Amino acid sequence: MISLKKYLDSANAGLSPEQAGLLSAVIAAYGTALVQMGNCSVNACPGLGTTLSEALSEVARALSVEMEREQLEASSGETQKRLEQWGLDAARHYQLKSDEVKQLLLAMLRTADGVGARDVRCAGQIHDVTEQLMAVASLDDLTQIRASIESSAAILRSSIKRMTDEGKAAVDQLRKQVTTYETKLEEAEQMAMRDGLTAVRNRLCLEKLIERQITAGEPFCVAVIDIDGFKQVNDRHGHLAGDELLKQFAGELVSASRSTDVVGRWGGDEFLLLFNGPVDNAATQVERLEKWICGNYTLQTGAGPVVLSVHASIGLAEHRPNEAMKALLARADEQMYSKKPAGSHR
């Protein structure tokens, strides 16, 4: 940042070609660092990292050699605020999760403690019954013997019934609490695997699913989908309109996909689809998807509704035996770019 400010301060005096080239390289490196920082935040805290990653990518896209010093300082300040807020949010997120686990352990401890106290009380009652039965041996009156035995049996039945009822109630209560916490943890896990903007699977989830498919050894395909000219949507209509387009586009992808297909957002305006089975079946589905998702989208902007004609390029690749995920995605990505029309910024 110091180097950037130094060159920007001297911009009015004119930069030599060497300085201009160095400035361009430094700005590009700064932008790349911001993007990678965002990717790391997704890995560190998937439930919160997507929002930060998108914000840092937005800052990186806005960087330019023509920026004034004030613009760069404002960009630096905004980035610092977002990083500080993300740190606080991530700490709060993990604190809440640890509190839920602690509450579950305390509930189990209280139940165990209650069972122990109950067993001690019942053991005392049974001991009293035993003493009473032993005293029967010294009785001579059969009436007294019978009454004593009946009384002891009633006490014994009552103790056993109370033990059974209290045990069942304690177990039912513990089961209910465990179910509640399991539901909360499952919801948190689901949130961590979803993209914060579009609600489809996020990159971390997609990577796990791909690795699982590779390990299973069953045939599957990956499709990479990229919206053509998406940057121009942000530049002309603003980032809110761009976000709205991404949400609508993701919704159309989900609507057109089968229940066995997995739809996810890889990052930016790039989406991924996972298909079970060989490439022939997947290719048929991709053709159907392309007709469905390409067309007019109506976006709400500050200047009113805008209708955009949207096209997307799709690359499809079938997993090969012993192929790593990176190589598989590279093939799908290469095919996707080969299908992009020249000057695809629509």
KAQUI-V349495 format. One record per pair of residues at least 24 apart in sequence whose ideal C-beta (glycine too) atoms are under 10 Angstrom apart, sorted by the first residue. I is the first residue (numbers start at 0). J is the second residue. Records with the same first field share a line. If there is no record, write none. Layout:
I = J, J
//
This chain:
0 = 25, 29, 71, 72, 74, 75, 78
2 = 26, 29
3 = 29, 62, 64, 66, 68, 71, 72, 74, 75
4 = 68, 71, 72, 75
5 = 68
6 = 64, 68
7 = 64, 65, 66, 67, 68, 69, 70, 71, 72
8 = 68
10 = 64, 65, 66, 67, 68
11 = 67
14 = 64
19 = 64
20 = 64
22 = 64, 66
23 = 63, 64
25 = 64
26 = 59, 62, 63, 64, 66, 71
27 = 59, 62, 64
29 = 58, 59, 62, 71, 74, 75, 78
30 = 55, 56, 58, 59, 60, 61, 62, 63
31 = 59
32 = 59
33 = 57, 58, 59, 60, 62, 74, 78, 82
34 = 58, 59, 60, 266, 267
35 = 59
36 = 78, 82, 85
37 = 81, 82, 85, 266
38 = 202, 266
40 = 81, 82, 85, 86, 89
41 = 194, 195, 201, 202, 203, 266
42 = 202, 203, 206
43 = 85, 89
44 = 85, 86, 88, 89, 90, 92, 93, 191
45 = 188, 190, 191, 192, 193, 194, 195, 201, 202, 203, 204
46 = 88, 89, 92, 93, 96, 187, 188, 189, 190, 191, 192, 193, 195, 201, 203
47 = 84, 85, 86, 88, 89, 91, 92, 93, 190, 191, 195
48 = 85, 88, 89, 191, 195, 201, 202, 203
49 = 191, 193, 194, 195, 196, 197, 201, 202, 203, 264, 266
50 = 81, 84, 85, 88, 194, 195, 196
51 = 78, 81, 82, 84, 85, 86, 88, 89, 195
52 = 85, 195, 201, 202, 266, 267
53 = 194, 195, 196, 238, 242, 245, 266, 267
54 = 78, 80, 81, 82, 84, 85, 238
55 = 81, 82, 85
56 = 266, 267
57 = 81, 233, 238, 241, 267
60 = 230, 233, 234, 238, 267
61 = 233, 234, 238
92 = 187, 190, 191
95 = 183, 187
96 = 183, 184, 187, 191
99 = 179, 180, 183, 184, 187
100 = 180, 184
102 = 176, 179, 180, 183
103 = 173, 176, 177, 179, 180, 181, 183, 184
104 = 180
105 = 176
106 = 172, 173, 175, 176, 177, 179, 180
107 = 173, 176, 177
109 = 169, 172, 173, 176
110 = 169, 170, 172, 173, 174, 176, 177
111 = 169, 173
113 = 165, 166, 168, 169, 172, 173
114 = 162, 165, 166, 169, 170, 173
116 = 165
117 = 161, 162, 165, 166, 168, 169
118 = 162, 165, 166
120 = 158, 161, 162, 165
121 = 157, 158, 159, 161, 162, 165, 166
122 = 158, 162
123 = 158
124 = 154, 155, 157, 158, 159, 161, 162
125 = 154, 155, 158, 159, 162
127 = 151, 154, 155, 158
128 = 152, 153, 154, 155, 156, 157, 158
129 = 155
131 = 155
192 = 263
193 = 263, 264
194 = 245, 246, 249, 263, 264, 265, 266, 270
195 = 264
196 = 242, 243, 245, 246, 249, 264
197 = 242, 245, 246, 247, 248, 249, 250, 252, 253, 262, 263, 264, 270
198 = 246, 249, 250, 253, 264
199 = 245, 246, 249, 250, 252, 253, 256, 261, 262, 263, 264, 270, 271, 272
200 = 261, 262, 263, 264, 265, 270, 271, 273
201 = 263, 264, 265, 266
202 = 263, 264, 265, 266, 269, 271
203 = 263
204 = 261, 263, 264
205 = 261, 262, 263, 264, 265, 270, 271, 272, 273, 324, 328
206 = 263, 265, 271, 324, 328
208 = 261, 263, 271, 273
209 = 261, 263, 271, 273, 318, 323, 324, 327, 328
210 = 323, 324
212 = 261, 273, 275, 318, 324, 327
213 = 318, 320, 321, 322, 323, 324, 327
216 = 318, 320, 321
217 = 275, 276, 318
218 = 274, 275, 276, 277, 278, 280, 281, 317, 318, 319, 320
219 = 261, 273, 274, 275, 276, 277, 278, 281, 317, 318, 327
220 = 272, 273, 274, 275, 276, 277, 278, 279, 280, 281, 282, 284, 285, 315, 316, 317, 318, 327, 331
221 = 261, 271, 272, 273, 274, 281, 314, 315, 316, 317, 318, 324, 327, 328, 330, 331, 332
222 = 260, 262, 270, 271, 272, 273, 274, 281, 282, 284, 285, 288, 289, 313, 314, 315, 316, 331, 334, 335
223 = 265, 269, 270, 271, 272, 312, 313, 314, 315, 316, 328, 329, 330, 331, 332, 333, 334, 335, 336
224 = 248, 252, 262, 264, 265, 268, 269, 270, 271, 272, 285, 288, 289, 292, 311, 312, 313, 314, 315, 331, 335
225 = 265, 267, 268, 269, 270, 311, 312, 313, 314, 332, 335, 336, 338, 339, 343
226 = 267, 268, 269, 270, 292, 293, 296, 309, 310, 311, 312, 343, 345
227 = 268, 293, 309, 310, 311, 312, 338, 339, 340, 342, 343, 344, 345
228 = 268, 307, 308, 309, 310, 339, 340, 342, 343, 344, 345
229 = 267, 268, 269, 309, 311, 343, 344, 345
230 = 267, 268, 344
231 = 307, 343, 344, 345
232 = 268, 296, 298, 305, 307, 309, 344, 345
233 = 268
234 = 344
235 = 300, 305, 307
236 = 298, 299, 300, 301, 302, 305, 307
237 = 298, 300, 301, 302
239 = 298, 299, 300, 301
240 = 296, 298, 299, 300, 301, 302, 305, 307
241 = 267, 268, 298
242 = 298
243 = 296, 297, 298, 299, 300, 305
244 = 268, 296, 297, 298, 305, 307, 309
245 = 270
247 = 292, 296, 297, 298, 309
248 = 292, 293, 296, 309, 311
249 = 292
250 = 292
251 = 288, 291, 292, 293, 294, 296, 309, 311
252 = 288, 291, 292, 311
254 = 291, 292
255 = 284, 287, 288, 289, 290, 291, 292
256 = 284, 287, 288, 291
257 = 284, 287
259 = 284
260 = 284, 288
262 = 288
265 = 328, 332
268 = 311
269 = 311, 332, 335
270 = 311, 313
271 = 328, 331
272 = 313, 315, 331
273 = 318
274 = 315, 317
276 = 317
277 = 317
278 = 315, 316, 317, 318
279 = 317
281 = 315, 316, 317
282 = 315, 317
284 = 315
285 = 313, 314, 315
286 = 313, 315
288 = 313
289 = 313, 338
307 = 345
308 = 345
309 = 345
310 = 339, 340, 343, 345
311 = 335, 338, 339, 343
312 = 336, 337, 338, 339, 340, 343
313 = 338
314 = 338, 339
//
